[in-house]
Amino acid sequence: MSLLPVIDIDGWWSNDRIERRRIALAFDTAYRETGFLQIVGHRVPDPVRAVICSMNTAPPSRARVPKLS
């Protein structure tokens, strides 16, 4: 069991109101119980994720967002 709630939001883009409600309730529960969560199924493209990860490791003076083509 993970202490950090992991929420899959892939179903958010569906027209299924029950699935969207399940996701919203999962967020509510996670924030109320732990204050933190990990999101999966977010559909953020790998190149964008790579830029974000590089910003987390670069010194503040060098953390610039490159233009994505």
C-alpha positions in Angstrom: 0.0 0.0 0.0 1.3 3.4 -0.9 1.1 6.3 1.5 0.8 8.7 -1.5 -2.6 8.3 -3.3 -2.2 7.7 -7.0 -5.1 8.9 -9.1 -5.7 7.9 -12.7 -7.4 10.7 -14.5 -7.6 9.2 -18.0 -11.3 8.8 -17.7 -11.8 12.5 -17.1 -12.0 13.1 -20.9 -14.9 10.7 -21.3 -18.6 11.6 -21.3 -19.1 9.2 -18.4 -20.4 11.4 -15.5 -19.9 8.5 -13.0 -16.3 8.2 -13.9 -15.7 11.9 -13.7 -17.4 12.0 -10.3 -15.2 9.1 -9.1 -12.1 11.0 -10.1 -13.3 14.2 -8.4 -14.1 12.3 -5.2 -10.6 10.6 -5.4 -9.0 14.1 -5.5 -11.2 15.3 -2.6 -10.3 12.3 -0.5 -6.6 12.5 -1.2 -6.4 16.2 -0.4 -8.4 15.8 2.8 -6.5 12.8 4.1 -2.9 13.4 3.0 -2.8 16.8 1.2 -0.8 15.2 -1.6 -1.4 12.9 -4.6 0.2 11.6 -7.7 -1.6 11.9 -11.0 -1.3 9.3 -13.8 -3.2 9.1 -17.1 -2.8 12.9 -17.5 -1.8 12.7 -21.2 1.0 15.2 -20.9 3.3 14.5 -23.8 6.8 13.0 -23.1 8.7 16.0 -24.5 6.8 18.4 -22.2 7.5 16.0 -19.2 11.2 16.0 -20.1 11.4 19.8 -20.0 9.6 19.9 -16.7 12.0 17.3 -15.2 15.0 19.2 -16.5 13.8 22.3 -14.8 13.7 20.5 -11.5 17.4 19.6 -11.8 18.8 22.7 -13.3 20.2 25.5 -11.1 17.7 28.3 -10.8 19.6 30.7 -13.1 19.6 28.1 -15.9 16.1 26.8 -15.6 14.6 28.1 -18.7 11.8 26.6 -20.7 13.0 25.8 -24.3 10.6 26.4 -27.2 9.0 23.1 -28.2 8.5 22.6 -32.0 
